[in-house]
């Protein structure tokens, strides 16, 4: 006999002007069940979760938790009903302890002072019950990414959550940390918790879920028992057609196009670079794997010219360079796909046309006698929209109105036209659906086949293994020696990412 539902959504519809974000979506979540929620960017997953948590009010439909109606537009009611959420980007105060972060906001008005002894005892009991080992007295800033995620889960459990929603929970975890998370999920389910697992990684969905719900264009496109489906079928349900992974054709690497020799830098959004050497060759994709905050941001900033080295040298196509800057990087044919497409890659309130020429205002292609040639800018924007199949109203549309996948396609088109010598691709598929991921992969491989040198910085080991001709691992600002495709297992790479492998220097 099936377990009773703990959550029921019936006929949920939400419109934003002419756009229907959710269209009559209905489903149930049962006690002790893991449902995976899949869908392309813009499919309606986030809107649906915002309605569930009371951040949005549905135009039609109802939500019930444990058989009782959930008041619309009331986040406190969702929390009180036992619904907890762990966001992809953690919401912790770095300067506070684990205990303070977990207990924050749980004190009653008539008892404003926290009983630390009781709180610590309860946290330790929860940690032991669910395999979430963490020191309640530790400062959050000192924790690893995996430990921070445990704190986020403990926050929800401390508030008596019986329904847990995990949004892209493995996006920044090593393989070992992902395995630990999955063990925790099994313990949670065994004790009766119910889980909604939102992910773009189909192999994880297959490993952890009981059922899969697929959203497409705001509607429920399909529901499958996990044991009765496969990754190919789920990918086709997400995008409406069969998704073929990019094919990697062997290409002999050419001459070195960018050489970093014993580079050190100041800290930049994480660790600094420490005596790093790296060679990027024509016709080769070099994959850089690592846990977030280990120096990837410093390396990307260095190559893009937004950060200068404190030691070491840079050579491009065999010639040493000095006076390193963004203008110098662009002038030497270095194109970048930045990690954060919203904060760094685009300016939300500027038009599509303005954004696609943002790094080339001074170029003769878009400038005449010091004045911008807006006709040329519009033609370029129209070309990218057509060539990269960008769903966009017009070149004059504000770029913030586009979905993440379409925004990324514009950035990709801007970077690859004209054909660059070196491509810095930093997290190019983060948060994208399976169809958009396949498209970005095809474009990077096409650039490689034309002779570009590509540095692929990614926290997704499957992506690194699928595309890279050579792989290096960054940990605490240092690089491992490079390994050829297939030379190291995913487990060995994970050990290096965690800083447990032998110290080697890349060359």
C-alpha positions, -999 to 999 in steps of 0.1 A, spaced: 0 0 0 13 34 -10 22 58 19 -2 87 24 8 120 7 25 146 29 23 173 2 -3 178 -25 -2 205 -53 -34 207 -73 -39 227 -105 -11 253 -97 -11 281 -123 9 312 -122 10 340 -149 34 369 -152 16 391 -178 13 371 -210 38 345 -197 23 314 -181 51 302 -158 31 273 -143 2 258 -161 -22 236 -141 6 216 -123 -5 188 -100 14 162 -81 17 145 -47 47 137 -25 45 107 -2 61 101 32 96 86 29 97 93 -9 123 112 -30 109 130 -60 133 145 -85 122 177 -102 137 181 -137 132 208 -164 149 232 -187 158 267 -176 126 286 -176 105 255 -173 88 267 -141 107 248 -113 117 279 -94 82 295 -97 66 264 -84 89 262 -54 83 299 -47 46 292 -46 51 263 -23 71 285 1 47 314 0 70 338 -18 45 339 -47 7 335 -47 -7 312 -74 -34 325 -97 -51 292 -96 -47 260 -76 -41 249 -40 -13 235 -18 -19 211 10 7 199 36 -2 169 57 -38 171 47 -42 208 56 -44 238 32 -13 259 32 -22 296 33 -10 313 1 17 339 3 28 330 38 64 317 41 61 313 79 31 290 74 53 268 51 80 266 78 55 259 105 40 231 84 74 213 84 88 223 50 125 231 48 147 241 19 185 239 12 194 265 -15 222 259 -40 239 291 -27 241 287 11 226 313 34 250 312 63 266 339 83 304 333 80 314 351 111 290 331 134 293 296 148 275 266 135 253 266 166 244 302 161 236 298 124 213 267 131 195 283 161 192 318 146 155 328 145 142 299 165 140 317 199 105 326 212 97 363 220 91 355 256 125 336 258 149 358 237 181 343 251 193 311 235 198 281 258 232 271 242 236 239 262 202 226 251 207 238 215 241 221 213 227 188 227 199 188 201 223 196 172 247 168 183 218 144 185 206 153 150 241 152 136 246 117 150 212 104 138 217 116 102 254 113 97 259 151 96 292 154 115 300 190 123 314 209 153 287 232 168 314 256 181 332 260 147 331 293 129 313 288 95 341 306 76 364 278 86 342 250 72 346 232 39 318 234 13 305 199 23 304 209 60 285 240 52 259 220 33 255 198 64 249 229 85 221 239 60 205 205 63 208 206 101 191 241 101 161 225 84 160 195 107 164 217 138 132 234 128 114 200 126 113 198 88 95 167 75 96 178 39 131 188 26 136 205 -8 172 204 -21 181 228 -49 210 216 -70 226 202 -38 257 187 -54 267 217 -76 298 226 -55 306 192 -39 334 168 -46 325 132 -55 333 121 -19 311 148 -5 283 139 -29 285 102 -18 283 114 18 252 135 10 235 106 -7 241 84 24 225 112 45 195 113 22 190 75 27 190 80 65 166 109 62 142 89 41 145 58 63 133 80 92 103 91 73 113 124 57 102 133 22 125 150 -3 121 170 -35 155 168 -53 161 195 -79 190 188 -102 203 190 -137 225 159 -133 206 130 -146 229 103 -132 222 117 -97 185 118 -103 186 81 -113 207 73 -82 187 90 -55 150 93 -66 120 71 -65 100 92 -90 109 119 -115 86 148 -125 96 166 -157 85 202 -164 86 217 -199 73 252 -208 55 255 -175 36 222 -178 41 188 -164 55 170 -194 59 136 -178 61 115 -146 82 84 -144 91 58 -118 129 60 -117 133 22 -119 113 22 -151 131 50 -170 166 60 -181 187 91 -187 180 92 -224 142 92 -219 144 119 -192 165 142 -214 141 138 -243 111 147 -220 130 178 -207 136 193 -242 109 176 -263 133 157 -285 163 133 -283 194 150 -269 227 138 -284 258 145 -264 286 163 -281 311 140 -299 348 146 -291 369 140 -322 406 134 -315 427 164 -325 465 167 -323 474 197 -301 494 225 -317 518 251 -304 515 268 -270 493 298 -272 493 309 -236 520 300 -210 519 309 -174 552 304 -157 554 302 -118 526 326 -113 515 339 -79 487 363 -72 468 381 -44 436 365 -31 406 368 -54 372 354 -42 390 325 -25 425 313 -26 454 331 -42 475 313 -69 507 299 -55 536 292 -79 513 281 -108 525 270 -142 501 261 -170 504 257 -208 473 261 -231 479 247 -266 461 253 -299 434 227 -306 432 214 -271 408 217 -242 424 218 -208 400 210 -180 405 226 -146 388 207 -118 385 218 -82 362 226 -53 349 263 -54 372 287 -37 405 270 -43 420 295 -67 398 291 -98 386 327 -96 421 341 -92 432 321 -123 403 333 -144 408 369 -133 445 366 -142 439 352 -177 411 378 -183 435 406 -173 415 418 -143 442 407 -119 480 410 -123 505 385 -111 526 393 -80 553 369 -93 560 349 -125 555 356 -162 529 354 -190 537 346 -226 513 346 -255 521 327 -287 558 325 -277 562 362 -268 564 375 -232 539 402 -223 539 430 -198 515 456 -186 487 430 -183 452 443 -184 417 435 -197 425 455 -229 458 436 -233 440 403 -229 414 411 -255 440 425 -278 459 392 -277 428 373 -287 417 360 -253 379 356 -251 361 349 -218 329 332 -207 327 345 -171 315 323 -142 287 346 -132 266 356 -162 244 379 -142 269 399 -121 299 398 -145 289 386 -179 260 410 -185 245 443 -174 208 435 -167 192 468 -176 212 473 -208 199 459 -241 210 428 -258 228 448 -285 246 469 -258 257 437 -240 270 419 -270 294 448 -278 302 455 -241 338 444 -245 344 460 -279 332 496 -276 365 509 -290 367 484 -318 366 498 -354 338 473 -360 314 492 -338 330 527 -336 335 555 -360 355 587 -351 347 581 -314 310 575 -319 293 541 -315 279 526 -347 245 513 -334 235 499 -368 266 477 -367 259 467 -331 223 457 -340 235 437 -370 260 419 -347 232 412 -321 209 399 -348 236 376 -361 242 361 -327 205 357 -321 201 338 -354 234 318 -353 230 307 -317 192 302 -317 186 327 -289 150 331 -279 149 369 -277 122 395 -286 147 419 -303 182 433 -300 166 462 -280 152 439 -253 167 442 -218 190 412 -213 177 406 -178 144 394 -193 161 364 -209 164 330 -194 197 318 -181 203 295 -211 195 322 -236 217 347 -218 246 322 -219 241 317 -256 245 354 -261 277 355 -240 290 325 -260 283 342 -293 300 374 -281 331 354 -271 334 332 -302 328 359 -329 354 367 -343 373 334 -337 395 339 -306 429 323 -301 423 315 -264 389 308 -247 385 311 -210 353 291 -202 346 295 -165 316 273 -154 300 277 -189 271 253 -182 264 261 -145 226 260 -140 218 251 -176 195 223 -187 206 193 -206 198 207 -240 216 240 -234 246 221 -219 249 200 -251 248 231 -272 276 249 -252 297 217 -254 293 215 -292 304 252 -296 335 247 -274 345 216 -293 340 234 -326 363 262 -314 389 235 -304 387 219 -338 393 253 -354 426 256 -334 416 276 -303 431 268 -269 403 263 -244 406 264 -206 375 248 -192 370 257 -155 342 235 -141 331 220 -108 313 193 -127 337 163 -131 315 147 -157 318 177 -179 356 179 -173 360 142 -182 337 144 -212 354 174 -229 390 177 -218 421 165 -236 442 172 -205 430 177 -169 446 196 -141 433 199 -105 435 230 -84 436 228 -46 446 256 -22 459 277 -51 482 251 -65 479 229 -96 484 191 -100 504 178 -129 483 174 -160 468 140 -169 456 129 -203 420 119 -211 412 87 -193 444 86 -173 428 93 -139 396 80 -125 369 102 -112 377 90 -77 414 100 -81 404 134 -93 381 138 -64 410 130 -40 431 157 -56 402 182 -54 399 175 -17 437 181 -13 444 145 -4 465 136 -34 503 140 -38 515 176 -44 525 180 -80 532 210 -102 515 215 -135 536 221 -166 
